[in-house]
Amino acid sequence: MDLRDYLRILRRNWILITAITVGGVLAGGLTSVLVKQSYTAETQLFVAIQSSGSVQELQQGNTFTQARVQSYVKTVDTPVVLQPVIDSLGLPIAAEDLAPKVTASTDANTVLINIAVTDDSPAQSAAIAQAVADSLIKAVDSLEKPKTGGSSPVSLSVIKPAKAPSSPSAPNTKLNLLLGLIVGLAVGVSAAVLRTTLDSRIRGEEDLRRITDAPLLGAITYDPDASDRPLLTQAPAQSPRAESFRQLRTNLQFANVSGQARTVLMTSSLPGEGKSTTATNLALALAQAGQTVCLIDADLRRPMVNEYLGLDRGAGLTTALVGLADVDDLLQPWGEDNLYVLTSGQIPPNPSELLASSEMKHLISRLEKVFDSVIIDAPPLLPVTDAAVLSQHVGGVVVVVGSQKLRHHDLEKSMSSLKLVGASVLGIVLNRLPSKGPDAYAYSYYSHDEKAQLMDAEVRSRAGSRAKVRSTAVVNEHLDPDSTRPATVFPLKR
């Protein structure tokens, strides 16, 4: 991963990182509140040699003293020093229990001994520190006294008496908060990286590019009101959702610039990715651009187009395929534009066989001769084989990918199944993308977006012209009794 990937991880998981970081700070603060306060009193001793010889003798004595100081430091937490302290202060503890409270140290190349005592009481810590210093002086004097008699050559004296501390030494609230912040931030970033590594869901275009190089025809912005108002005509004209479908229409036109894919199959990998709403709204967008459009609900297992458009599906595609009625009588006009809908009809026991039949191929061929665009809403690819079978009868396939719903391996399987049957994949539509954030789909430059709008207007103008010519030609051909083309009447005009 490069720097951009890490930045994207941070942007995707900033809430998680912030929450864990705040939790670390709170844990540090809670620790400071729960930990019992303790006080540390300090005292300092100076070690000297009792001699008045030459300079050389003084230097040798200083070296001797520095070497002995290390031994005195080790002596501080022994019973020889601590037991007299316990006896003098009347402490109700043993020397082994007092030793952890006493700390002795010395600075390098010095003859100074630092003694620190930590206790729950500031006065008690100062009293113990002073008593330890006095006891160490007596212990060293006794230990260093020559056996032959005489005074000890080493003299210890207190140069910094112990005082009762005014503030507790522990807990260190600032340090605990800082440590909580650092640890929380580190854990949060690690959790974000781990979560992204383990998360195989497709969240945006970058994830899509790791799986397939199929063109991204468009990205549908998530709208919380789409569940109640799923149609393009129900959304404000300038809303991001409406603009997304218009951009999809434009990109689809240029992806099919040769015009060979007049019939487009809309499918997805799994249910619930929004293929039916995408197919319906794409048909609406194409009709608004002036094209004559036929929308077919070929999801013969869970048909939804009739519910979105408020149409009756009692007679539809299956009715035409089994020969109970002609498709002329089954197409239902919808709206003020040239949009005609062929609902699913009754759900059959053998959907795959019907969609793979020659009657379905012939039906698509008839519709292509009359309509500028035929949009087919097909079942998902992975649960059933209907879409893969039907893709062989159409000019192109568009795969709808539900953002944050579909996983990498599912899309890989879907693309492989389409490749296996030789389907022509026009591109992919990312659905339910956020309008903001690292996974939002937007153009980098305003000029490019403006250019896309001009191209969209041009395509709409051309499509309108083609629609008018095609409608006139079909009607005239039907009215011409000498025409050699079979008369095929669709309700192109109301």
C-alpha positions in Angstrom: 0.0 0.0 0.0 1.1 3.5 -0.8 0.5 6.8 1.1 -2.8 7.3 -0.6 -4.1 3.9 0.6 -3.1 4.8 4.2 -4.8 8.2 4.0 -7.9 6.5 2.6 -7.9 4.1 5.5 -7.7 7.0 8.0 -10.6 8.8 6.3 -12.7 5.7 6.2 -12.1 4.8 9.8 -11.7 8.2 11.4 -14.6 7.5 13.7 -13.1 4.2 14.9 -9.7 5.9 15.4 -11.2 8.8 17.3 -13.3 6.6 19.5 -10.4 4.4 20.5 -8.2 7.4 21.1 -10.8 9.1 23.3 -11.2 5.8 25.1 -7.4 5.7 25.7 -7.5 9.2 27.2 -10.5 8.3 29.3 -8.7 5.2 30.5 -5.7 7.3 31.5 -7.9 9.7 33.4 -9.8 6.9 35.1 -6.5 5.4 36.2 -5.5 8.7 37.7 -8.8 8.8 39.6 -8.7 5.2 40.8 -5.1 5.0 41.8 -4.4 6.0 45.4 -2.3 9.0 45.9 1.2 8.6 47.2 3.9 11.1 48.2 7.6 11.0 47.8 10.1 12.7 50.1 13.8 12.9 49.2 17.0 13.5 51.0 20.7 13.6 49.9 23.9 12.6 51.6 27.5 13.5 50.9 30.3 10.9 51.4 33.7 12.1 52.3 37.1 10.7 53.4 38.4 11.9 56.7 42.0 12.6 55.7 44.2 15.7 55.1 47.1 14.3 53.1 48.6 15.6 49.9 46.7 16.3 46.7 47.6 12.8 45.4 46.3 11.2 48.5 43.0 13.2 48.2 42.5 12.1 44.7 43.1 8.5 45.7 40.6 8.9 48.5 38.1 10.4 46.2 38.3 7.5 43.8 38.0 5.1 46.8 34.9 7.0 48.0 33.2 6.8 44.6 33.8 3.1 44.5 32.4 2.7 48.1 29.3 4.8 47.3 27.9 2.0 45.1 28.1 -0.3 48.1 26.4 2.2 50.4 23.5 2.5 47.9 23.0 -1.3 48.0 23.0 -1.2 51.8 20.1 1.2 52.0 17.3 -1.4 51.6 18.9 -4.0 53.9 17.6 -4.8 57.4 20.9 -3.2 58.9 19.6 0.2 57.8 15.8 -0.3 57.8 15.3 -2.1 61.1 16.5 0.8 63.2 14.1 3.1 61.2 11.2 0.8 62.0 12.2 0.7 65.7 12.7 4.5 66.0 9.4 5.4 64.2 7.4 2.5 65.6 6.3 1.4 62.1 4.0 -1.7 62.1 5.7 -3.4 59.2 8.8 -5.6 58.7 12.0 -4.5 56.9 11.0 -6.6 53.9 7.8 -4.6 53.6 9.5 -1.2 54.0 12.2 -1.9 51.4 10.0 -1.4 48.3 9.1 2.1 49.6 12.8 3.1 49.8 14.9 3.9 46.7 18.6 4.8 46.8 20.7 6.0 43.8 23.8 7.9 43.0 24.9 10.0 40.1 27.9 8.8 38.1 31.3 10.2 39.2 29.9 11.7 42.3 29.9 11.0 46.0 26.3 11.9 46.5 23.6 9.4 47.6 20.0 10.2 46.9 17.3 8.5 49.0 13.6 8.7 48.2 10.8 7.3 50.2 7.2 6.9 48.9 4.3 6.6 51.3 0.6 7.4 51.5 1.2 10.2 53.9 3.5 13.2 53.0 4.7 13.6 56.6 5.3 9.9 57.0 7.4 9.8 53.8 9.6 12.7 55.0 10.0 11.1 58.5 11.0 7.8 57.0 13.4 9.4 54.5 15.2 11.3 57.3 15.3 8.2 59.5 16.8 6.1 56.7 19.5 8.8 56.1 20.4 8.9 59.8 20.4 5.1 60.0 22.6 4.8 56.9 25.1 7.2 58.5 25.3 5.1 61.6 25.5 1.8 59.6 28.3 3.0 57.4 30.2 4.3 60.4 29.9 1.0 62.1 30.8 -1.0 59.0 33.8 1.1 58.0 35.3 1.3 61.5 38.6 -0.5 61.6 38.7 -3.7 63.8 41.9 -2.5 65.3 40.0 0.5 66.7 39.8 4.1 65.8 37.2 6.1 63.9 35.8 5.3 60.5 37.7 6.8 57.5 34.4 7.5 55.8 32.1 10.2 56.8 28.4 10.6 55.6 26.5 13.8 56.2 23.0 15.0 55.2 23.2 17.9 52.8 19.5 18.0 51.8 17.1 17.2 54.7 13.9 15.5 53.9 10.7 17.7 53.7 7.1 16.7 53.5 6.0 17.0 49.8 3.2 19.4 49.1 1.8 17.5 46.1 1.5 13.8 45.4 4.0 12.1 43.2 1.5 9.6 41.9 -0.7 9.3 40.0 0.8 11.6 37.4 -2.4 12.8 35.7 -0.7 14.6 32.8 1.5 11.6 32.1 -1.4 9.2 32.3 -3.5 11.3 29.9 -0.6 11.6 27.5 0.1 7.9 27.6 -3.6 7.2 27.1 -3.6 9.4 24.1 -0.5 7.8 22.5 -1.6 4.3 23.2 -5.2 4.9 22.1 -4.1 6.5 18.9 -1.7 3.7 18.1 -4.4 1.0 18.9 -6.9 3.0 16.8 -4.7 3.2 13.7 -3.7 -0.5 14.1 -7.4 -1.5 14.4 -8.2 0.6 11.3 -5.5 -1.1 9.2 -6.5 -4.5 10.5 -10.2 -3.8 9.8 -9.5 -2.6 6.3 -7.3 -5.6 5.6 -9.9 -8.1 6.8 -12.8 -6.2 5.2 -13.4 -7.5 1.7 -16.4 -5.4 0.9 -16.3 -3.1 -2.1 -16.6 0.4 -0.9 -15.6 2.5 -3.8 -13.9 2.8 -7.1 -10.4 1.9 -5.7 -11.7 -1.4 -4.4 -13.4 -2.0 -7.8 -10.2 -1.5 -9.7 -8.5 -4.2 -7.8 -10.9 -6.8 -9.2 -11.9 -5.8 -12.7 -10.9 -3.3 -15.4 -14.4 -3.0 -16.7 -15.5 0.6 -17.3 -17.2 2.4 -14.4 -20.3 3.7 -16.2 -21.6 5.6 -13.2 -22.0 5.8 -9.4 -25.4 6.3 -7.8 -25.3 8.5 -4.8 -27.0 7.1 -1.7 -30.3 8.8 -0.8 -32.0 7.9 2.4 -35.4 8.8 0.9 -34.8 6.4 -2.1 -36.6 3.5 -0.3 -39.8 5.5 -0.1 -39.3 7.3 -3.4 -37.2 5.1 -5.6 -38.0 6.6 -9.0 -36.0 9.2 -10.8 -39.2 11.2 -11.4 -39.8 11.4 -7.7 -36.4 13.0 -6.9 -35.6 16.7 -7.3 -34.3 17.4 -10.8 -31.0 18.7 -9.5 -30.4 16.2 -6.7 -27.2 14.1 -6.7 -29.3 11.0 -7.2 -31.0 12.4 -10.3 -27.6 13.6 -11.7 -26.1 10.2 -11.1 -28.7 8.5 -13.4 -28.3 11.2 -16.0 -24.6 10.7 -16.0 -25.1 6.9 -16.2 -27.3 7.5 -19.3 -24.6 9.6 -20.9 -21.8 7.2 -20.2 -23.8 4.2 -21.4 -24.4 6.1 -24.7 -20.7 6.6 -25.3 -19.8 3.1 -24.1 -22.2 1.9 -26.8 -21.1 4.5 -29.4 -21.4 1.9 -32.2 -25.1 1.3 -31.3 -24.8 -2.5 -31.5 -25.9 -3.0 -27.9 -29.5 -1.8 -28.3 -30.6 -4.2 -25.6 -28.9 -3.8 -22.2 -29.2 -6.4 -19.5 -29.0 -5.0 -15.9 -28.0 -7.5 -13.3 -26.0 -7.8 -10.1 -24.1 -10.4 -8.1 -26.5 -10.8 -5.2 -30.0 -9.7 -4.3 -30.4 -6.3 -2.7 -27.8 -4.4 -4.6 -30.3 -2.1 -6.4 -30.3 -3.5 -9.9 -34.1 -3.2 -10.3 -34.2 0.5 -9.3 -31.2 1.2 -11.4 -32.7 -0.5 -14.5 -36.0 1.3 -14.0 -34.4 4.7 -13.5 -32.0 4.2 -16.4 -35.1 3.5 -18.6 -36.7 6.7 -17.3 -33.6 8.7 -18.0 -33.3 7.4 -21.5 -37.0 8.1 -22.1 -36.5 11.7 -20.8 -33.7 12.1 -23.3 -36.2 11.5 -26.2 -35.7 7.9 -26.9 -38.4 5.2 -27.2 -37.6 2.8 -24.4 -38.9 -0.6 -23.5 -38.3 -1.8 -19.9 -38.6 -5.6 -19.4 -38.9 -7.2 -16.0 -37.1 -10.5 -16.6 -36.6 -11.3 -13.0 -39.0 -14.1 -13.0 -38.3 -15.0 -9.4 -38.6 -11.7 -7.5 -40.1 -9.2 -9.9 -40.0 -5.6 -8.6 -40.5 -3.3 -11.6 -44.3 -3.4 -11.5 -44.2 -2.4 -7.8 -42.0 0.6 -8.5 -44.1 1.8 -11.4 -47.5 0.8 -10.0 -48.4 -1.6 -12.9 -50.2 -4.9 -13.1 -48.0 -7.9 -13.6 -50.7 -10.4 -14.1 -49.9 -10.6 -17.8 -46.4 -9.8 -19.1 -43.2 -11.5 -20.3 -44.2 -15.0 -19.4 -47.5 -14.6 -21.0 -45.8 -13.7 -24.3 -43.2 -16.4 -24.0 -45.8 -19.2 -23.6 -47.8 -17.8 -26.5 -51.0 -16.8 -24.6 -50.9 -13.2 -25.9 -48.9 -11.1 -28.3 -46.3 -8.7 -26.9 -48.2 -5.9 -28.7 -51.1 -6.3 -26.2 -48.8 -6.7 -23.2 -46.7 -3.5 -23.3 -47.9 -0.9 -20.8 -47.2 2.8 -21.4 -45.9 4.7 -18.4 -45.5 8.4 -17.9 -45.4 11.2 -20.4 -42.4 10.0 -22.4 -42.0 7.1 -24.8 -41.5 4.5 -22.1 -43.2 1.1 -22.3 -43.0 -1.6 -19.7 -43.3 -5.3 -20.1 -43.9 -6.7 -16.7 -42.8 -10.2 -15.6 -46.2 -11.8 -15.8 -47.0 -14.8 -13.7 -44.0 -16.5 -12.0 -43.2 -19.7 -13.8 -41.7 -22.9 -12.4 -38.9 -22.9 -15.0 -37.6 -19.4 -15.3 -34.2 -20.4 -16.7 -35.7 -22.5 -19.5 -38.1 -19.7 -20.6 -35.3 -17.0 -20.7 -33.0 -19.3 -22.6 -35.7 -20.2 -25.2 -35.8 -19.2 -28.8 -39.1 -17.3 -28.1 -37.2 -15.0 -25.7 -34.5 -14.4 -28.4 -37.2 -13.7 -31.0 -39.0 -11.3 -28.6 -35.9 -9.3 -28.0 -35.2 -9.1 -31.7 -38.7 -7.8 -32.3 -38.4 -5.1 -29.7 -35.0 -4.0 -30.9 -36.5 -3.2 -34.3 -39.0 -0.8 -32.8 -37.4 0.7 -29.7 -34.2 2.8 -29.5 -33.3 1.1 -26.2 -34.5 -2.1 -24.5 -33.6 -2.3 -20.8 -33.9 -5.8 -19.2 -34.0 -6.2 -15.4 -32.5 -9.7 -14.9 -32.0 -11.8 -11.7 -28.7 -11.8 -9.8 -25.8 -13.8 -11.3 -24.7 -15.9 -8.3 -27.9 -17.4 -6.9 -29.3 -18.5 -10.3 -28.2 -18.9 -13.9 -31.0 -16.8 -15.4 -28.9 -13.7 -16.1 -25.9 -15.6 -17.5 -28.2 -17.5 -19.9 -30.1 -14.3 -20.9 -26.9 -12.4 -21.5 -26.3 -14.4 -24.6 -29.4 -12.8 -26.3 -28.6 -9.2 -25.5 -26.1 -6.7 -26.9 -24.5 -5.8 -23.6 -24.5 -6.4 -19.8 -24.3 -3.8 -17.1 -23.4 -5.1 -13.6 -24.8 -3.2 -10.6 -22.5 -3.4 -7.5 -23.9 -2.4 -4.1 -21.3 -0.4 -2.3 -20.5 -1.7 1.2 -22.6 -4.8 0.5 -20.8 -6.9 -2.1 -17.5 -8.6 -1.3 -14.5 -9.0 -3.6 -14.9 -12.7 -4.3 -18.6 -12.4 -5.1 -17.8 -9.8 -7.9 -15.0 -12.0 -9.2 -17.3 -14.9 -9.5 -19.9 -12.8 -11.3 -17.5 -11.4 -13.8 -16.1 -14.9 -14.4 -19.5 -16.3 -15.1 -20.2 -13.6 -17.6 -16.8 -14.2 -19.3 -17.5 -17.9 -19.4 -20.7 -17.5 -21.5 -19.1 -14.8 -23.7 -21.2 -11.9 -22.6 -20.3 -8.4 -23.6 -19.9 -6.4 -20.4 -20.5 -2.7 -21.1 -19.5 -1.7 -17.6 -20.3 -1.5 -13.9 -22.5 0.8 -11.9 -21.6 1.5 -8.3 -24.8 1.9 -6.3 -25.4 3.4 -2.9 -22.2 5.4 -2.7 -21.8 8.1 -0.1 -22.1 11.7 -1.3 -19.1 12.7 0.8 -16.0 11.0 2.1 -13.1 8.9 0.6 -15.5 6.7 -1.3 -17.6 9.4 -2.9 -17.5 9.4 -6.7 -17.0 12.9 -8.2 -15.1 14.5 -11.0 -11.8 16.1 -10.1 -12.3 19.2 -12.3 -15.4 21.3 -12.9 -14.5 21.7 -16.6 -14.6 17.9 -17.1 -18.1 17.8 -15.4 -19.3 20.7 -17.6 -18.0 18.8 -20.7 -19.9 15.7 -19.6 -23.1 17.7 -19.3 -22.6 19.1 -22.9 -22.0 15.6 -24.2 -25.2 14.5 -22.3 -27.2 17.2 -24.0 -25.8 16.3 -27.4 -26.7 12.6 -26.9 -30.2 13.6 -25.8 -30.6 15.7 -28.9 -29.4 12.9 -31.2 -31.5 10.3 -29.4 -34.6 12.4 -29.8 -34.0 12.7 -33.5 -33.5 9.0 -33.9 -36.6 8.3 -31.9 -38.8 10.5 -34.1 -37.4 9.0 -37.3 -37.8 5.4 -36.0 -41.4 6.0 -34.7 -42.4 7.6 -38.0 -40.8 4.8 -40.1 -42.5 2.0 -38.1 -45.9 3.6 -38.3 -45.6 4.3 -42.0 -44.3 0.8 -42.6 -47.3 -0.6 -40.8 -49.6 1.6 -42.8 -48.0 0.6 -46.2 -49.7 -2.5 -47.4 -46.9 -3.2 -49.9 -44.2 -3.4 -47.2 -42.3 -6.6 -47.1 -41.5 -6.2 -43.4 -43.9 -8.1 -41.1 -46.3 -5.7 -39.5 -45.3 -5.2 -35.9 -47.5 -2.8 -34.0 -46.4 -1.4 -30.6 -48.2 1.4 -28.8 -45.6 4.0 -29.7 -48.3 6.7 -29.6 -51.1 7.2 -27.3 
